[in-house]
């Protein structure tokens, strides 16, 4: 059974964040998500098929390719949202409960957080698409710093 997704947001950044997360979440299905102008001076997020079914096949807002340039102000806005996307809430929440001295240590000694994450993912035995590949293969995958998650 085909599951259509159609959600509405008042802020473009929130709509884009949601579409990016859905694109990631459904990466194994190759389902694509798009953002476009909604019916009530808002923004719609849907899978591409739903947009095409409604004969909306152009004028999509571009999705964020990465968050390398995420600003302090944008993080502050995300944290203050009355409805914060679950993935942002979880990410920000993990850091908010981490001991301050550990956070300062990470910054002062420039601990490569990406390498910590890759180490942890390798120890779980799954690939970049959350498919079990075993520990040896996972280590090989996650040690590749040029890993393309597409």
Secondary structure as UniProt FT lines:
FT   STRAND          6..9
FT   HELIX           12..25
FT   TURN            26..30
FT   STRAND          33..37
FT   TURN            39..40
FT   STRAND          43..47
FT   HELIX           48..53
FT   TURN            54..55
FT   TURN            68..69
FT   HELIX           72..80
FT   HELIX           86..96
FT   HELIX           100..108
FT   TURN            109..110
FT   HELIX           113..122
FT   TURN            123..125
FT   TURN            128..129
FT   HELIX           135..143
FT   TURN            145..146
//
